[in-house]
Amino acid sequence: MVLQAEEGRLIVAAGPYRVLVATAVPVERDAVAAALDAVRAAGGAPGGPVVDPVAAGVGSALAAAATATALAGAARDGTPYDLVVSAGIGGGFLPAAPVGSLVVADAITVADLGAETADGFLPVTELGFGTVTHRPPAALVRQAAAATGARAGTVLTVSTVTGTAGRAAALRARHPDALAEAMEGFGVAEAAALHGVPVLEVRAVSNPVGPRDRAAWRIADALAALTEGFGKLVPVLESWRHHDDDR
Ligand SMILES: O=C(O)c1cccc(C(=O)CC[C@H]2O[C@@H](n3cnc4c(=O)[nH]cnc43)[C@H](O)[C@@H]2O)c1
């Protein structure tokens, strides 16, 4: 039963399951909202989740702050979120993640939080601090990848967009399972972890990770892929529950 339906926001059932979708910029938020609108126009999703897309900002710090603020506000209002999704465009490592393809993170790893030494990069964990990887629920990742046709793998969070073949090779050498890089996932995941909420990251590939080539960007194609992918993800979010994750 559809209880409430608004532009850019899908509320299809009264249940407790609520999903916050944190994109970086408004065009990404709108791409997600378009998918939710399409689901609603097709008759809604009985028993489904409340899905709220927000533009949380570019970069890990702003994404973390905005996500934490949204989570805290919802909890304060008695409508806490059950899942956070970091969604948007990203760079894809070739050949595994070509432009226009979709990637679901089975690991959300910050690639450049640590220390540079004469012997190479040391992640912050080896300095005795914090964490460098958040792992989305495995069953949710499997189901999301199957439903959307996305590949599942590591999505790196970087502070600096990769712009050389050398940097791309170094990242792949350190993170052999990396399929994509973007700038917000780890911040969103840190905020979610702070609030005890599971996280998922979905990236539509807008450009290859490698030598800088602005002519090679396909942002419109990536946003279309994000909309299409999110439309297929909604039924997964409907059926998934955190306690299902040992399947
Ligand atoms: O100026 C450049 O060469 C350049 C290349 C790719 C992306 C940018 C951005 O400023 C976009 C940042 C924005 O989009 C996400 N994104 C998209 N592609 C990538 C990427 O290859 N590496 C990291 N982030 C990417 C990112 O999450 C930001 O929200 C500039």
Ligand as a Chemical Component Dictionary entry (heavy atoms), coordinates in Angstrom:
data_LIG
# 
_chem_comp.id                   LIG 
_chem_comp.type                 NON-POLYMER 
_chem_comp.pdbx_formal_charge   0 
_chem_comp.three_letter_code    LIG 
# 
loop_
_chem_comp_atom.comp_id 
_chem_comp_atom.atom_id 
_chem_comp_atom.alt_atom_id 
_chem_comp_atom.type_symbol 
_chem_comp_atom.charge 
_chem_comp_atom.model_Cartn_x 
_chem_comp_atom.model_Cartn_y 
_chem_comp_atom.model_Cartn_z 
_chem_comp_atom.pdbx_ordinal 
LIG O1  O1  O 0 39.658 17.371 -13.117 1  
LIG C1  C1  C 0 39.716 16.166 -13.299 2  
LIG O2  O2  O 0 40.608 15.627 -13.955 3  
LIG C2  C2  C 0 38.659 15.304 -12.697 4  
LIG C3  C3  C 0 38.517 13.979 -13.090 5  
LIG C4  C4  C 0 37.497 13.190 -12.562 6  
LIG C5  C5  C 0 36.623 13.732 -11.613 7  
LIG C6  C6  C 0 36.795 15.062 -11.234 8  
LIG C7  C7  C 0 35.913 15.663 -10.255 9  
LIG O3  O3  O 0 36.151 16.733 -9.763  10 
LIG C8  C8  C 0 34.670 14.909 -9.866  11 
LIG C9  C9  C 0 34.624 14.687 -8.412  12 
LIG C10 C10 C 0 33.298 14.096 -8.024  13 
LIG O4  O4  O 0 32.935 13.002 -8.858  14 
LIG C11 C11 C 0 33.336 11.771 -8.293  15 
LIG N1  N1  N 0 34.346 11.235 -9.213  16 
LIG C12 C12 C 0 34.111 11.038 -10.525 17 
LIG N2  N2  N 0 35.167 10.514 -11.125 18 
LIG C13 C13 C 0 36.127 10.372 -10.194 19 
LIG C14 C14 C 0 37.456 9.870  -10.245 20 
LIG O5  O5  O 0 37.981 9.423  -11.282 21 
LIG N3  N3  N 0 38.154 9.890  -9.090  22 
LIG C15 C15 C 0 37.599 10.351 -7.941  23 
LIG N4  N4  N 0 36.346 10.836 -7.856  24 
LIG C16 C16 C 0 35.613 10.838 -8.982  25 
LIG C17 C17 C 0 33.812 12.094 -6.890  26 
LIG O6  O6  O 0 33.224 11.219 -5.956  27 
LIG C18 C18 C 0 33.365 13.533 -6.644  28 
LIG O7  O7  O 0 32.085 13.592 -6.081  29 
LIG C19 C19 C 0 37.795 15.846 -11.741 30 
# 
loop_
_chem_comp_bond.comp_id 
_chem_comp_bond.atom_id_1 
_chem_comp_bond.atom_id_2 
_chem_comp_bond.value_order 
_chem_comp_bond.pdbx_ordinal 
LIG O1  C1  DOUB 1  
LIG C1  O2  SING 2  
LIG C1  C2  SING 3  
LIG C2  C3  SING 4  
LIG C2  C19 DOUB 5  
LIG C3  C4  DOUB 6  
LIG C4  C5  SING 7  
LIG C5  C6  DOUB 8  
LIG C6  C7  SING 9  
LIG C6  C19 SING 10 
LIG C7  O3  DOUB 11 
LIG C7  C8  SING 12 
LIG C8  C9  SING 13 
LIG C9  C10 SING 14 
LIG C10 O4  SING 15 
LIG C10 C18 SING 16 
LIG O4  C11 SING 17 
LIG C11 N1  SING 18 
LIG C11 C17 SING 19 
LIG N1  C12 SING 20 
LIG N1  C16 SING 21 
LIG C12 N2  DOUB 22 
LIG N2  C13 SING 23 
LIG C13 C14 SING 24 
LIG C13 C16 DOUB 25 
LIG C14 O5  DOUB 26 
LIG C14 N3  SING 27 
LIG N3  C15 SING 28 
LIG C15 N4  DOUB 29 
LIG N4  C16 SING 30 
LIG C17 O6  SING 31 
LIG C17 C18 SING 32 
LIG C18 O7  SING 33 
# 
